[in-house]
């Protein structure tokens, strides 16, 4: 990837971070700039030339965002529970009343499990939840109707909670 | 779960969840899953968890309802965050501004702007947060600080700003009967403030008269630009589609950010990545209004029309220059406008026409590339007016080839891009914070390097202005050809120096500068005009003559990419000649074939005059020679040589090509005769000592082309001689 494109991608990353921060409740733990910075480092650590287009970049960025948020949430959870404590057992969490950090961990875990049987749903959740992309953006990226993304998203959300509720890990 | 199952499950889930009534759902599932209890159970589970799933992924935090539901209903004295509203001081298109008291950490009065409902508050605040660091770095007496952004209890975004007292710049000037000179001086200050922001990486995006407040401090007018960062934060949320009826301004909550009259074409188009030059455009509009008392587009025209119409007007319609706009006003209004400027109608019209018209229109070019590069560039040109310096000093060099436009642009851009390096350095600092990885450093170095080249070119342009071609050439030589920035000022500088080399007979150097010029131009001027394609010939000649096959090939491909779609016979003819000075491969010839066809048609239709026709015949003959269709080539060559319009250089070139054609056809005698005659013609041409300055209808590059072709012909024909001598049959 030509060096002069990097600043443009950086702007994309800012956009994604803005999308994420927009949904975080007020007492947010990450400054948007810090989030962007970290995601940027993660994304650029991999070979920059592997992105062939915007959608590649979005996927990479969403994954980077995911790693960062999960790491942060884990670190905070272990701080709260003391250094010796096990990591948070997400199965104790009530999805309807989860904190942002708990949501991050829960969704992260479920996506991993979903990846094998239904990669499409796992992908849409990653892009929406971690990447902060709108249905419209995903539709444009995949070249499908927005309605299609809406349906995928509705199904993926329900699938995730069903897996959480009814399928033992 | 197999994939097939999963896709059926997805379809059924989508169908079932679209049904409102539980009963209908059961019926659907009863039917669809009659043989598959397992699937039915899974879908029921999915439907059951839907509400929980929606909650889990519900991003918007709940809006806390409090006593402060709606400020306007609650009235004054209400608190928003740590601010207490005192009074309403204004209402604009996108919100209401209040005077407010901050209680802690310091007690002070601030302006608090509450944005109208209808946008994604969190996104607005987040976007503001992203720019906050950069906004905080702005420190300029003419920039009002934006202190904070937040959300009211009812979920509306608000911005807290430094309280600025003053009047809208246009009103202030009119009330104080500011002369044009005073207005220009004030305007220059505004430009500097905007430049300061640009250097910190902040684009205002909504510069307009009502966002520039002026107050008098000890009799000195002090302008202050307000609302920095707000258009950026609120703007991205607005999509044109949702805009309501227009009402003088684009109506508030949704729609194009900004006021149509001041909006740059790229903003009207909805470009996400506008740059600092959109502010330069708006500054141009501000200057327009300050001097002429009118806006480029009558605001009444934007009332009650569709968004598409507003967009079209801004993007396509060329507004009248300020002086013409002033003159077209009603007599009474003209008198009023002139009086507010301490002048009468006639003198004001004279003051506006010329330099000021020109500066305003340059700042308001539709294409950002053609505007001043920077706010400082615009300010410097305004200052030249104030100092009675010519804005348009005539550049050195001869006035042909590229037409006036390059020259016009060249000079005005000189001032424009001197400040460019500073701008880049500023942007560099604000982005550097994040760019620490290796790639990032490279990117940064790339940008700085580019800025450096631009600066060198700017300096070169200054030297050219003072006719120091040698100094300019040294600067330009440092810019690698493949890094030549594409802009008119770069093209102008390279052209001037290349022509200087030609005048001194240094063709290799000229070739190199011309190649850079073509690079600089290739993406700037997209007009399909022979005046542009003619510059190809100017470049082709020295490149082919002294650059060798490699650079010539590069040039040729550039030229083909640029002009292969032309429908203009004159452009096609120039391109053919420029691209066929050396043998070409099949692919190249294939892409030139349509151009040859256009020229042939034009010859048959007798579209051009005799002079053009003769050149066209030459071009087509050369084309057929290159493709190996020698009888065709000979036919056109003979027509060309028989043409009533003859000029020495074309005749010489045609004879030389004809010689090669006849050689290929096997008629050595004819070939030799033509070559001798052609060579004699070329020698006469080169014996003239003024050939490097020939300026039509015979041009210096025509002579060089003759030389290039002669060189080839001598090789073609002499090699034949060598071949013969190989067999001991050397003709006596």
Interface residues (C-beta under 8 A of the other chain):
Chain A: X3 X4 X5 X6 X7 X8 X10 X11 X14 X17 X18 X19 X21 X22 X23 X25 X26 X32 X33 X36 X37 X40 X41 X44 X45 X48 X95 X96 X98 X103 X106 X107 X117 X118 X128 X129 X151 X152 X154 X155 X157 X158 X159 X160 X161 X162 X165 X166
Chain B: X1 X6 X10 X13 X14 X17 X42 X45 X46 X47 X49 X50 X52 X53 X54 X55 X56 X57 X59 X60 X61 X120 X122 X123 X125 X126 X127 X129 X130 X133 X273 X431 X433 X434 X435 X436 X437 X439 X440 X442 X443 X445 X446 X447 X450
